[in-house]
Amino acid sequence: MKIVYWAHMALAEPAITSKLKAVKDIDLSIVRSFEELKAALVDADGLVAPDPHEHMAADVGELLRSASSLKWLHVVTAGREGFNLARVPERIVVTGPAGAHSPALAEHAFAFLLAFTRQIPLWAQITPTHKWERGRASAMSSVEGRTLAIVGLGHAGLEVAKRAKVFGMTVITATRTPKENPLVDEVHPLTELKEVLGRADFIVITIAQTNETRGLIGAAEFAVCKPSAYLINVARGAIIDQAALLEALQAGKIAGAGIDVTDPEPLPPTDPLWGAPNIIISPHCGGGGSTASMARLAGRVIENLERFRAGTLRPS
């Protein structure tokens, strides 16, 4: 059995490579360039890869359709926008990391929340001045007793909810497939998104990007938000209408935003979002920094590889 690992992104590469090399009785090919991938896939049974950039989708789709022996694709990243655009053939079973990144993403979301409420950027600016400005503490607030709206209740959304309950928050959600959960006080369908947003003190976006969710949060949604609300996005940039976000921040329709993802990426240096009031932007790194997450990512690869070899593999 031949398995190809297309390591075109550094995400968990050492852990994945180590795990795959330890598997007996497979022919492992590790490639990095698209040209190397084309050659390696000719007789491959399985492919392990991060999601490709969307501009590569057409070429990747053509390659997958021509790789007649390929029966399994494991996507290392949480998002699959590139492979979705590539239109993976139905004969190929697609699996994914099943929430391996989610705890780190939830931590990143709460880092944004706490930075805003505890005024961490302010104290970071004051520290080099050697001034004990306790009077500025009146700008602080707390998450305890406040309402958190989670948009999308998948693996990452549930990890955010778990942490929110520890902080004493009320958790409500709008999600594509509503299902009651002990971590969430109220579960609503996406058709009730505006009602959910209008009640929230904090909004965390964790929903997957699809045709349905692209531009999900726009001017109409910002119009119903509390002016004191903070928006956090650790999902995908295109879920939010970026022009509407900029206008909402400039007009005071929301209090601030923590953004780990943008549209496009990387965000151009001249993009006006960089200069928006009360915004913190991180470079799509929310799932990183966790050795436990990297171990889980590599572990998911091996789990699905063993299912593939045993003939028990199911899409995930």
Residue pairs with C-beta under 8 A, 6 or more apart in sequence:
1 25
1 26
1 27
1 45
1 46
1 309
2 26
2 27
2 28
2 29
2 43
2 44
2 45
2 46
3 20
3 26
3 27
3 28
3 29
3 44
3 45
3 46
3 47
3 48
3 305
4 28
4 29
4 30
4 31
4 37
4 40
4 41
4 44
4 46
4 47
4 48
5 16
5 17
5 20
5 28
5 29
5 30
5 31
5 47
5 48
5 49
6 31
6 32
6 37
6 47
6 48
6 49
6 50
7 13
7 16
7 17
7 30
7 31
7 32
7 49
8 32
8 33
8 34
8 49
8 50
8 52
9 50
9 76
9 77
11 50
11 76
11 77
11 288
11 297
12 76
12 293
12 294
12 297
12 298
14 294
15 294
15 295
15 297
15 298
16 48
16 76
16 297
16 298
16 301
17 30
18 298
19 298
19 299
19 301
19 302
20 26
20 28
20 30
20 48
20 301
20 302
20 305
21 28
23 302
23 305
26 305
29 40
29 44
31 37
31 39
31 40
34 56
34 59
37 63
38 63
41 47
41 63
41 64
41 67
41 70
42 67
43 69
44 67
44 69
44 70
45 69
45 70
45 71
45 72
45 308
46 70
46 71
46 72
46 73
46 74
46 305
46 308
47 64
47 67
47 70
47 72
47 73
47 74
48 74
48 76
48 301
49 73
49 74
49 75
49 76
50 75
50 76
50 77
51 75
51 76
51 77
51 79
51 80
51 81
51 82
51 83
52 60
52 82
52 83
52 86
53 82
54 81
54 82
54 85
56 82
57 82
57 83
57 85
57 86
58 85
58 86
60 82
60 83
60 86
61 85
61 86
61 87
61 88
64 70
64 73
64 86
64 88
64 89
64 92
65 89
70 91
70 92
71 91
71 92
71 93
71 308
72 92
72 93
72 95
72 304
72 308
72 313
73 83
73 88
73 92
73 93
73 94
73 95
74 94
74 95
74 96
74 300
74 301
74 304
74 305
75 83
75 94
75 95
75 96
75 97
76 96
76 97
76 297
76 301
77 96
77 97
78 96
78 97
78 101
78 102
78 105
78 156
78 208
78 287
79 208
79 209
79 236
80 94
80 96
81 209
81 236
83 94
84 210
88 94
93 308
93 313
93 314
93 315
94 315
95 300
95 304
95 313
95 314
95 315
95 316
96 300
96 316
97 296
97 297
97 300
98 155
98 300
98 316
99 154
99 155
99 156
99 159
100 293
100 296
100 297
100 299
100 300
101 156
101 287
101 293
101 297
102 155
102 156
102 158
102 159
103 159
103 290
103 292
103 293
104 286
104 287
104 288
104 289
104 290
104 293
105 156
105 159
105 160
105 206
105 234
105 286
105 287
106 156
106 159
106 160
106 162
106 163
107 163
107 290
108 234
108 260
108 282
108 285
108 286
108 287
109 160
109 204
109 206
109 232
109 234
109 258
109 286
110 160
110 163
110 167
111 258
112 230
112 232
112 258
112 260
112 280
113 143
113 202
113 204
113 230
113 232
113 258
114 120
114 143
115 121
115 258
115 280
116 230
116 255
116 256
116 258
116 278
116 280
117 140
117 141
117 142
117 143
118 140
119 136
119 137
119 139
119 140
121 280
122 136
122 139
126 133
126 136
143 164
143 167
143 168
143 169
143 201
143 202
144 167
144 168
144 169
145 168
145 169
145 170
146 169
146 170
146 201
146 202
147 169
147 170
147 171
147 172
147 199
147 200
147 201
147 202
148 160
148 161
148 164
148 169
148 170
148 171
148 172
148 200
148 201
148 202
148 203
148 204
149 172
149 173
149 174
149 196
149 197
149 199
149 200
149 202
149 203
149 204
150 157
150 160
150 161
150 164
150 171
150 172
150 173
150 174
150 175
150 184
150 204
150 206
151 157
151 173
151 174
151 175
151 193
151 196
151 203
151 204
151 205
151 206
151 207
151 216
151 217
151 239
152 173
152 175
152 176
152 205
152 206
152 207
152 208
152 213
152 235
153 161
153 173
153 175
153 179
153 181
153 184
153 187
153 206
154 175
154 206
154 207
154 208
156 206
156 234
156 235
157 173
157 175
157 204
157 206
157 207
158 181
158 183
160 204
160 206
161 171
161 173
161 181
161 183
161 184
162 183
164 171
165 171
165 183
169 202
170 185
171 183
171 184
171 185
171 186
172 184
172 185
172 186
172 187
172 188
172 196
172 199
172 200
173 184
173 186
173 187
173 188
173 196
174 188
174 189
174 190
174 192
174 193
174 196
174 197
175 187
175 188
175 189
175 190
175 207
176 189
176 190
176 207
176 212
176 213
178 187
178 188
178 189
179 187
180 187
181 187
188 195
188 196
190 212
190 216
193 216
193 221
194 220
194 221
194 224
197 203
197 221
197 224
197 225
197 229
198 224
198 225
198 226
200 225
200 226
200 229
201 226
201 228
201 229
201 230
202 229
202 230
202 232
203 225
203 229
203 230
203 231
203 232
204 232
204 233
204 234
205 217
205 231
205 232
205 233
205 234
205 235
205 239
205 240
206 234
206 235
207 213
207 216
207 235
207 239
208 235
208 236
209 235
209 236
209 238
209 239
213 239
214 238
214 239
215 238
215 239
215 240
215 241
216 239
216 240
217 231
217 239
217 240
217 241
217 244
217 245
218 240
218 241
218 244
219 241
219 244
219 247
219 248
221 244
222 244
222 245
222 247
222 248
222 253
222 254
223 253
225 231
225 248
225 253
225 254
226 254
227 252
227 253
227 254
227 255
228 255
229 254
229 255
230 254
230 255
230 256
230 257
230 258
231 240
231 245
231 254
231 256
231 257
231 258
232 257
232 258
232 259
233 239
233 240
233 257
233 258
233 259
233 260
233 261
234 260
234 261
234 286
235 261
236 261
236 263
237 259
237 261
237 262
237 263
237 264
237 265
238 263
240 263
242 262
242 263
242 273
245 257
245 259
245 273
245 276
246 272
246 273
246 276
247 253
248 254
249 256
249 257
249 276
249 277
249 278
249 279
250 276
250 277
255 278
256 277
256 278
256 279
256 280
257 276
257 278
257 279
257 280
258 279
258 280
258 282
259 273
259 279
259 280
259 281
259 282
260 281
260 282
260 283
260 284
260 285
260 286
261 284
261 286
262 271
262 273
262 281
262 284
265 283
265 284
266 283
267 273
267 274
267 281
273 279
273 281
274 281
287 293
304 313
304 316
307 313
307 314
